[in-house]
């Protein structure tokens, strides 16, 4: 019995040993395959894991062999070439939107009721659409509309109340009728030089006598002749023309001479007498006419408007014409002379600048004069007349601010209509025209100068 049990146990030991040996033996190698289609030479081939990693391996498809974990990742495929750049299409031009139509203009309410009731607000339906964005259409340039353009600044002369004058000579069609503003130096006393078509001061012309008497002679040279107050002096003396000037003035205690101005003219020609004078005035008023004109003793009365004219019935060649509504006239004797006379006062500003010492008792109204001669002889004389004579050379000292010409004894006259000055040439008829200045016109000379005539220069 004991032997049977021993044999049975041996049989069981022999039977179980292979099982134990089988369970305790090494594991089998794992089958692996390449699964990457990018490597067709190795794709789906079967391999066994190496001994170092029987169960943990994979196929390196690039080298086509099994390798232990971790399996290196296959190299990335070569980068595909970049796609061709897309063509950028230029954006379509912005559509030009036409501006909205302007709102209809409504007629304003009647003026009678406009002050009673304010105008009602416009209904919402008539509101204009909002302006388009700046990106769609640029704003119009400022010059495209006249409504928003600011007016130009007024000229300084015009802003100060300067007079406006016109060329009255139809012989100059390019300038005739054109309106000009007087310069600031003479806002009330200027005219138009139709040749140059410019406004120039009356006292800057050739052949003028103005202010404390300042002369511009026929040679274009400026000089002063002071004379004496309450005396008469010969201004022009020719065979058929004699002009005396009556000087008024004020005593100048700081100087050896008087302050003087030409207050009246006595003119003789043919057998006629012409008087031009400024009436004595205490307080100056532009709206009051202070100019007196008489022909052969007859007082001339003209309507107070520019262009009013008078013609002598006994001498048709004599005409008097207003160049302004008040205090300025043109007097012409056909084929002999033309004179422009303007009455002006001494203003407070003038008195302060020149120390005239003018008081409220008298504003010393006087004449500003410009002369135009048609038939002077070559030996004409007088304070102004001598500058038109042949071969005349001025005795005034040039290069100073106030060149003074003497000759008080030579040109002094005993009365306004007398011809007894030492230099008189008057005989009451037209003399010979040898070396005559005939039709000497100041328009043939160009003059420029500053205030008060300092530095006035004229050229033919």
Beta strands, then each sheet from edge to edge (+ up, - down):
strand 1: 31-33
strand 2: 46-48
strand 3: 57-60
strand 4: 65-68
strand 5: 164-166
strand 6: 179-181
strand 7: 190-193
strand 8: 198-201
strand 9: 208-210
strand 10: 214-216
strand 11: 222-224
strand 12: 231-238
strand 13: 241-250
strand 14: 259-269
strand 15: 272-278
strand 16: 291-295
strand 17: 298-299
strand 18: 309-311
strand 19: 318-322
strand 20: 328-333
strand 21: 337-344
strand 22: 366-373
strand 23: 412-413
strand 24: 446-448
strand 25: 457-459
sheet 1: 1+ 2-
sheet 2: 3+ 4-
sheet 3: 5+ 6-
sheet 4: 7+ 8-
sheet 5: 11+ 10- 9+ 22- 21+ 20- 19+ 18-
sheet 6: 17+ 16- 15+ 14- 13+ 12- 23+
sheet 7: 24+ 25-
end
